[in-house]
Amino acid sequence: MLKEFREFALRGNLVDLAVAFIIGAAFSGLVNSLVNDIVMPIIGVITGGIDFSEMYIQLAGEPQPNLALAREAGATLAYGNFITLVINFLIVAWVLFLIIKGMNKFKRKEADTPPPPAPPSKEEIILTEIRDLLAKKA
């Protein structure tokens, strides 16, 4: 059973999946930084300084000045965080689309390249030599 598990764990697909998971986690941090540190401030400037992370509707408790206090006071719909996550998703989807599109274009180039012509057979070589000899005599 241990041998079977070792073969399963070291199978190429599982190792590839583990590498993809680790890269995905690092990519997630990169996208979060891109959205929070670059995209959202630009959107904030365009929209007149709106901070999406502080957008909420307080459903219960006394009205509070910020999201953290509103959550402590009671039920709160933090729709600004949802907007930020939607933007994160759209950026990740766009980047993955571009990566897959590039990979497909590369694969298409490989498929469009015709295979090199097959070398002439022995019969063709001999017939060519005979033809050349006959051409020299004539």
C-alpha positions as CSV (number, residue, x, y, z in Angstrom):
1,M,0.0,0.0,0.0
2,L,2.9,2.4,0.8
3,K,4.4,1.6,-2.6
4,E,1.2,2.4,-4.3
5,F,0.8,5.7,-2.4
6,R,4.4,6.7,-3.3
7,E,3.7,6.0,-7.0
8,F,0.5,8.0,-6.8
9,A,2.1,10.9,-5.0
10,L,5.1,11.1,-7.4
11,R,3.0,10.7,-10.5
12,G,3.7,13.6,-12.9
13,N,0.2,15.0,-12.8
14,L,0.1,15.3,-9.1
15,V,3.4,17.0,-8.9
16,D,2.3,19.4,-11.7
17,L,-0.8,20.1,-9.7
18,A,1.2,20.9,-6.6
19,V,3.4,23.3,-8.5
20,A,0.4,24.9,-10.1
21,F,-1.2,25.4,-6.7
22,I,1.9,27.0,-5.3
23,I,2.2,29.3,-8.3
24,G,-1.5,30.1,-8.0
25,A,-1.1,31.1,-4.4
26,A,1.8,33.5,-5.3
27,F,-0.2,34.8,-8.3
28,S,-3.2,35.5,-6.0
29,G,-1.0,37.7,-3.8
30,L,0.3,39.5,-6.9
31,V,-3.3,40.1,-8.2
32,N,-4.5,41.3,-4.8
33,S,-1.6,43.8,-4.7
34,L,-2.3,44.9,-8.3
35,V,-6.0,45.5,-7.5
36,N,-5.6,47.1,-4.0
37,D,-2.5,49.1,-4.7
38,I,-2.9,50.1,-8.3
39,V,-6.3,49.6,-9.8
40,M,-8.5,50.6,-6.9
41,P,-6.7,53.9,-6.3
42,I,-7.1,54.8,-10.0
43,I,-10.8,53.8,-9.8
44,G,-11.1,55.9,-6.7
45,V,-9.7,58.9,-8.4
46,I,-11.9,58.4,-11.4
47,T,-15.0,58.1,-9.2
48,G,-14.1,61.1,-7.0
49,G,-12.3,59.4,-4.1
50,I,-14.7,56.6,-3.4
51,D,-13.1,53.9,-1.3
52,F,-14.7,50.6,-2.2
53,S,-13.3,48.8,0.8
54,E,-15.4,51.0,3.1
55,M,-18.7,50.6,1.3
56,Y,-21.2,48.9,3.4
57,I,-24.8,48.8,4.6
58,Q,-25.3,48.4,8.3
59,L,-28.4,46.2,8.9
60,A,-28.3,46.1,12.7
61,G,-27.0,48.2,15.6
62,E,-26.1,51.9,15.9
63,P,-24.7,53.5,12.7
64,Q,-20.9,53.4,12.7
65,P,-18.3,55.5,10.9
66,N,-16.3,52.6,9.4
67,L,-16.7,49.0,8.3
68,A,-14.8,47.5,11.2
69,L,-17.0,49.2,13.8
70,A,-20.1,48.4,11.8
71,R,-19.3,44.7,11.8
72,E,-18.8,44.8,15.6
73,A,-22.2,46.5,16.0
74,G,-24.1,43.9,14.1
75,A,-25.1,42.5,10.7
76,T,-23.4,44.4,7.9
77,L,-23.4,44.0,4.1
78,A,-19.9,44.8,3.0
79,Y,-20.6,45.2,-0.7
80,G,-17.4,47.2,-1.3
81,N,-15.3,44.1,-0.5
82,F,-17.5,42.2,-3.0
83,I,-16.8,44.8,-5.7
84,T,-13.1,44.5,-5.0
85,L,-13.2,40.7,-5.3
86,V,-15.2,40.9,-8.6
87,I,-12.4,43.2,-9.9
88,N,-9.8,40.7,-8.7
89,F,-11.7,37.9,-10.5
90,L,-11.9,39.8,-13.7
91,I,-8.2,40.6,-13.7
92,V,-7.3,36.9,-13.0
93,A,-9.7,35.8,-15.7
94,W,-8.2,38.3,-18.2
95,V,-4.6,37.2,-17.4
96,L,-5.5,33.5,-17.7
97,F,-7.3,34.3,-21.0
98,L,-4.2,36.0,-22.4
99,I,-1.9,33.1,-21.2
100,I,-4.1,30.5,-22.8
101,K,-4.5,32.5,-26.0
102,G,-0.7,32.8,-26.2
103,M,-0.3,29.1,-25.6
104,N,-2.9,28.2,-28.3
105,K,-1.2,30.6,-30.8
106,F,2.1,28.9,-30.1
107,K,0.5,25.4,-30.5
108,R,-1.1,26.5,-33.7
109,K,2.2,27.7,-35.1
110,E,3.7,24.3,-34.3
111,A,0.8,22.5,-36.0
112,D,0.9,24.8,-39.1
113,T,4.6,24.0,-39.7
114,P,4.7,21.2,-42.3
115,P,6.9,18.3,-41.5
116,P,10.1,18.1,-43.4
117,P,10.0,16.2,-46.7
118,A,10.9,12.5,-46.4
119,P,14.3,11.6,-47.7
120,P,14.3,10.0,-51.2
121,S,14.1,6.2,-51.2
122,K,16.9,4.0,-52.4
123,E,15.1,3.4,-55.7
124,E,14.7,7.1,-56.3
125,I,18.4,7.7,-55.6
126,I,19.4,4.9,-58.0
127,L,17.0,6.1,-60.7
128,T,18.4,9.7,-60.3
129,E,22.0,8.4,-60.7
130,I,21.0,6.4,-63.8
131,R,19.2,9.5,-65.3
132,D,22.3,11.7,-64.6
133,L,24.6,9.1,-66.3
134,L,22.3,8.9,-69.3
135,A,22.2,12.7,-69.5
136,K,26.0,12.8,-69.5
137,K,26.3,10.3,-72.5
138,A,23.8,12.1,-74.6
